[in-house]
Amino acid sequence: MSMLVKADAGGAVTLPAEMCRAAGVEPGADWVAEVQDGRIILQPAMPRFWERIAARAAKIPPEELDKVPTDAAAQIDHYLYGHPKRPE
């Protein structure tokens, strides 16, 4: 698919919704533009760091999350370094 698109005075380009959908990207999504050999190449932007972490965390099975100690934050030195547990 090819379409004529124009940049405004500030250089901004808005791609038509049908072109976005044809590329498998939701209209309004962020893109990364890169110049290669005199051509502008558009690619979908990578998810932000915290979005990638949240996506990975969502894949952890509930039975594995149940194994995490409930006092992990309070007793971090015990779980990381083997120090004796602090009195609560």
C-alpha positions, 0 to 999 in steps of 0.5 A, spaced: 500 500 500 502 506 498 499 513 499 501 520 498 502 524 505 504 531 507 508 534 512 506 540 515 510 546 516 513 543 523 515 537 519 509 533 523 506 527 518 499 524 520 498 517 517 491 515 515 488 510 519 487 505 514 495 505 513 496 504 520 491 498 520 495 495 514 501 496 518 498 492 524 499 498 528 493 502 532 491 509 529 494 514 534 500 509 536 507 512 537 512 510 531 520 511 531 522 514 524 529 513 522 533 515 516 536 510 512 539 511 505 536 517 504 529 514 506 525 515 512 523 508 515 517 508 520 517 502 525 512 501 531 515 504 538 518 499 543 513 499 549 516 503 555 520 500 560 515 499 565 510 496 560 515 491 558 516 489 566 508 489 567 507 485 561 512 480 564 509 480 571 503 478 568 505 472 565 508 469 572 503 463 574 499 465 580 502 458 584 509 462 583 507 468 586 504 464 592 511 462 593 514 469 594 515 470 602 510 475 605 515 479 609 520 479 603 521 487 603 522 487 611 527 481 611 530 483 604 537 482 607 535 475 609 533 473 603 538 476 599 544 475 603 542 470 608 543 474 614 539 472 620 532 475 620 530 481 624 525 481 629 519 484 627 
